[in-house]
């Protein structure tokens, strides 16, 4: 007489599937924490801010070459901050000097060429300001 087993199925049990899903969930959570996409996005935005400041500075220098003074406001069509606002432009009273500022989120401002802390008007306290090169 032979005994036939009723539990001879060839699949996974519910417990095995739940443990597998839990392990995958923990691993995915660790990957997100390690990669930290928000940090990389903020670094990219800081890079764009520095690039934009350079472009605006070049435009201001062209304006100075044409008019022998810097404009009172940013030129039309100037790039805007990645967060949607405008960069802070602070011309000095004589229109012979200016500070052009952005607030960097991640990048150390001391590693950016020509970057100083703002001191003029609404630029005060901004951590990355460019000034006229003269």
C-alpha positions in Angstrom: 0.0 0.0 0.0 1.4 3.4 -0.9 0.8 6.6 1.0 0.1 9.7 -1.2 1.1 13.0 0.3 -1.5 15.8 -0.1 1.0 18.6 0.3 3.2 17.9 -2.8 2.6 21.2 -4.5 5.6 22.9 -6.1 5.1 26.6 -5.2 6.1 29.0 -2.5 4.2 29.2 0.8 2.6 32.5 1.9 5.2 32.9 4.6 8.0 32.6 2.1 6.5 35.2 -0.1 5.9 37.6 2.8 9.5 37.3 4.0 10.8 37.9 0.4 8.7 41.0 0.0 9.8 42.3 3.5 13.5 41.7 2.6 13.1 43.5 -0.7 11.4 46.4 1.0 14.2 46.8 3.5 16.8 46.7 0.7 14.9 49.4 -1.3 14.7 51.6 1.8 18.5 51.3 2.3 19.1 52.2 -1.4 17.0 55.3 -1.2 18.8 56.4 2.0 22.2 55.8 0.6 21.6 57.5 -2.8 19.6 60.4 -1.3 18.1 61.9 -4.5 17.3 65.2 -2.9 21.0 65.8 -2.2 21.9 65.2 -5.8 19.1 67.5 -7.0 20.2 70.3 -4.7 23.8 69.9 -5.9 22.6 70.2 -9.5 20.6 73.3 -8.7 23.6 74.8 -7.0 25.6 74.2 -10.1 23.0 75.9 -12.2 22.9 78.8 -9.8 26.7 79.3 -10.1 26.4 79.1 -13.9 23.5 81.5 -14.0 25.4 84.0 -11.9 28.3 83.9 -14.4 26.0 84.5 -17.3 24.3 87.4 -15.6 27.7 88.8 -14.6 28.8 88.7 -18.3 25.7 90.6 -19.3 26.3 93.2 -16.6 29.8 93.7 -17.8 28.6 94.2 -21.4 26.1 96.8 -20.2 28.9 98.6 -18.3 31.1 98.6 -21.4 28.2 100.3 -23.3 27.0 102.7 -20.7 30.0 103.3 -18.3 27.7 102.2 -15.4 25.9 99.1 -14.2 22.1 98.9 -14.7 19.8 99.7 -11.8 18.0 96.4 -12.2 18.8 93.0 -13.7 18.5 93.0 -17.5 15.3 91.6 -19.0 15.6 87.9 -19.8 18.1 87.2 -17.1 18.0 83.5 -15.9 15.9 82.8 -12.8 16.7 80.7 -9.7 15.9 77.0 -10.1 13.4 77.3 -7.2 11.5 79.9 -9.3 12.6 83.2 -7.8 15.0 85.8 -9.1 18.6 86.2 -8.2 19.4 89.1 -5.8 21.0 92.1 -7.6 22.3 94.9 -5.4 23.9 97.8 -7.3 25.8 100.3 -5.2 24.6 103.9 -5.1 27.1 105.0 -7.7 26.1 102.3 -10.2 29.8 101.6 -10.5 29.8 98.4 -8.4 27.3 95.6 -7.6 26.7 92.4 -5.8 24.9 89.6 -7.6 23.8 86.9 -5.2 22.2 83.4 -4.8 21.9 81.1 -1.8 23.6 77.8 -2.4 22.0 74.8 -0.6 24.6 72.1 -0.7 27.8 73.3 -2.4 30.4 75.0 -0.1 30.5 78.6 -1.4 34.2 78.8 -0.6 34.9 76.4 -3.4 33.2 78.6 -6.0 35.6 81.1 -7.7 34.9 84.7 -6.7 32.1 83.8 -4.4 31.8 86.1 -1.3 29.2 86.6 1.4 26.8 89.4 0.5 27.0 92.7 2.4 25.0 95.2 0.4 21.3 95.8 0.9 19.1 92.8 0.2 22.3 90.8 -0.7 23.4 90.8 3.0 23.7 87.3 4.3 23.5 85.5 1.0 26.2 82.9 0.9 27.4 83.3 -2.7 27.7 86.7 -4.3 29.7 87.8 -7.2 30.9 91.4 -7.5 32.2 93.4 -10.4 35.7 92.3 -11.4 37.2 95.8 -11.2 
